Amino acid sequence: MDIVVPIKFVPDLVEELEIDASGAALDRTFLRLIPNEQDDHALEQALLLKERHGGTVTVLTLDTGDVDETLFTAVAKGADRVIKITGDFAGLNNHAIASLLHPVLQNLSFDLILTGTQAVDDLDGSLGTLLAARLDLPYVGYITGVMPADGNVVVRKEYPGGLIAEMAIRLPAVLGIQAAEKPPRYVVTSLVMQAMKTARIEEIEAGQADSRGAAGVARMFRPEAAAHAEMIEGHPDQVADALVALLKERGLLS
């Protein structure tokens, strides 16, 4: 089974995020980008499938900064091929990212494309669906398990409320991984260093990005405090009387 895993780089939420002068985007001057956590789960799921059933794993990403170490780390984990798409990618939305990945994917042989269900910078979870639409392939998201079966894959999908569904999906397909069956593996630095000496990162020049259809950002701002909590202190009887009076004042008690 041949699997492709696109990895998106997102802002490190540990860092202090600043809004740029336009008021509608993050200031990327000193912004540190890291691999999206759920994309790392997608890679782990791909590696598990390769180990159990054979095949290859290809990782590709846009050149949005210091991505080489992540690609070499993917090789150290077990990826067979790593591809970096080069160009200017500042502030791209998922529609634009899908338009750049699409022609590259068209030239790759694959049975599955595994993406993270969503990324921390947008939370809309649309990249997998956009890729599936462009490639005319089926898509299922919020997946926590994948098992090949007679030319299809049987996937375990999570629904709200703790419901789990199993469904068969014809191949090729695009799957949004919520969580891999095992936590993403750790590799020691020596294996990454070895991959840097022996592996080769393929570079493909990006085409023209197309962001049509994406929602525009009118404004970004930090959460604004509308009111403060009122602390009721005193003897329990006094606190109870104050709560009852407050509920009656708000029309919640008659």
N, C-alpha and C positions, 0 to 999 in steps of 0.2 A: 504494500500500500504506500503510495507516494503522497506526501502531505506537505503543504505550504503553510507557513505561519508568518503573517505580517506582524511586526512589532512596532507599536507607536510609542514615541517618547513624549512624556508629559511633565509638567512642572513638579519639582520636588516640593511636597507640601510642608516639609520641615522648614524650608526657607521662607523668608519674609516676602510675600508677594506684593508687588506694587502695580498700580494702574497707570497706564501711560497718559500722555497729555490729551489724547483724544477723548478719554473717559469711557472708551468702549472696548478696550483690550488691555491685556497685561503688558507691562513694560518688560521687554525681553532683553534689555541691554546686559544685565547680569543674571538672567534667569537660568537656573540649573535644571537641566532636563534629565529624567531617568526613565527606564523602561516601564511601561504601564504594567501594574501588578497582575491584572487578569490576562494580559498577553503572555506573561511568564507562565501562568497556569495553562494557557493554550499550548505553549511550547512543551511543557511537561507532559501534557496529554498526548501530544504528537510523539514524543520520545517513548512513552509507554507503549503506544500502538506499534511503533517500529520494533521495539524489543520483543513484543509478544507475537507479532505477525509478519515481521520483515518489512522491507520497503526502504524509503528514503525520507529525510526531513530537510526541507529547504526553508531558510529564514530570510526574510527580506524586510528592509526598513528604509525610510527616507533619511537622507543625510542631514539630520537636524542638530548636528553638533558632534560631541564625542561618542559616536556610535560604534566605533571599531572594537573597543573592548567588549561591548555587549555581544557583538557578532562573534568574536573569538571565544567568548565564554560559551556561546551557543554551540560552537564546534567542540569545545572541551566537554560539554554535556552530552554530545552525541549527534549533533546536526551534521549533515553530509555536505551541505552547500549553503553559502551565505552571500547575499546580494545587497548592495548599497545603491540606492537610487539617488543620484546627485542632482543638485539644483538649489534654488533659493526657495525655502519652504516656511518662511516666518509667518506664523499665525494662520495656517491653513485650517479650514473646517473639514469635516468628514467627507462632504461632497467632493471637495477638491482633492483630498487624499485618495478617495476611491478612483477619481479620474486619472490620477497618476499611477496607481497600482494596476489598473485594469489592463493597459497594453502589455505590461510586464507579465502579468498572470496569463495572458493569452498565449504567450510564447513558452510557457512552462507546462510540463506534463504533470498532472496531479489527479488524485482521487478525492482528496479532501483539502479544503482550506479551513484552518482553525483560527479564529480571532478571539480576543477577549470579548465578553458580553458588553462591556462599556469601559470608558476611560474616565479618570478623575477630572480631566479638564473640561469635559462637556456633559458627561452622564446621560447622553441621549442614546447610546448603544446602536447607532445607525450604520457604522462602517461595514459590518458583516452583511446587513441587508442591502446596502448600496452595492457592494461587490457582487452579491448574488444576483441582483437585478441586472447589472451590467453584463454579467456572464451568462444570464438566463439559466441559473441553477437554483435548486431548492435551498431554503435556509431555515434552520431551527436554532433558537437561542436558549440561554439559561440551561446549558447542558452540564451534567455532572458525571457522565459516563458514556463511553463509546465502545461498541463491540461489532466488528465485521461479521456479516452473516449472508452468505450466498449472493455476493455481488452488491449487497446493500450494507448499511450500518444500522444497528439497533442502538438508539440513543436513550439516555435517561434524562428527562427534562423536569425541572422544578417549576411548580406553580405556587402562587401565594397560598398561605395557610398550611404549608407543609405537604401539599399534594405532589405526588410523583407520577409521571407518565412515561411509558416506554413506547417508542414508535419506530417503525422501520423507514429509513430514508434511502432513496435510490442514489447511486453515485454517478457522476461526481456531485459534490454538495459543499455547502458552506455551513459551518457550525459555529455558534457563539458559545464559548466555554465560560461557564460561571465559576467552576472550580475543577481542577484536575482530580483524578481519583487518588492521587498522593500529593503531598506538598511538593512544590518545586524543589528540585535537587540542588545541593550545594556542591561546587567544585573547588578544589584547592587551587591556590594561585599558581603552583608549578604546572598544572595541566593547562591553565590559560596561557601561561608563558610559552609552553610547548606548542600550543595551537597558533600562537603569534608567529612562531618560527616556521611552521610547516603548512598551515592553511593559507588559502588565498581568498580575499574578499573580492568578489566580482563587482564591477561598477557599471551601472547603466545610467545614461543621461536621461533625465526626466523630460517628458513632453510638456505640453501646455496644460496647466491646471484649469479645471472647469468647476466653478463653485455654484453654478446655477441651481436653484431649488433649495439652497440652504437658507435658514432663518438668519436675518440680520441682527446684530447686537446693537441695541440703541444706547444702552448704558450699563456700565459695571460700577459697583460701589460696595463698600463694606456694609455689613448689616447695621441698620440704624435702630437704636433703642427707642421704642415708642412709649414705653412706660416702665416703671420699676415695681418690683414686688413690694407689697406692704406686709410687714412682719407684725403679727398680733402676739403680744406678750401679756403675761399675767397668770393668775390662778386658772386652772382648767375650766372652772365654771365661768369665769370672766371671758376666757377665750371662746368657749362654746356660745355664750350669749352674743359676743361680737360677731361670730361667724353666722349665726342665725339672722342677726340684724342685717348683715351684709348681703346674705342670700335673698332676704325679703326686699332689700333696696334694689337688687338687680332683677327682681321679678321671678326668681327661681323658687321661692317659697311664698305661700299665701298666708 
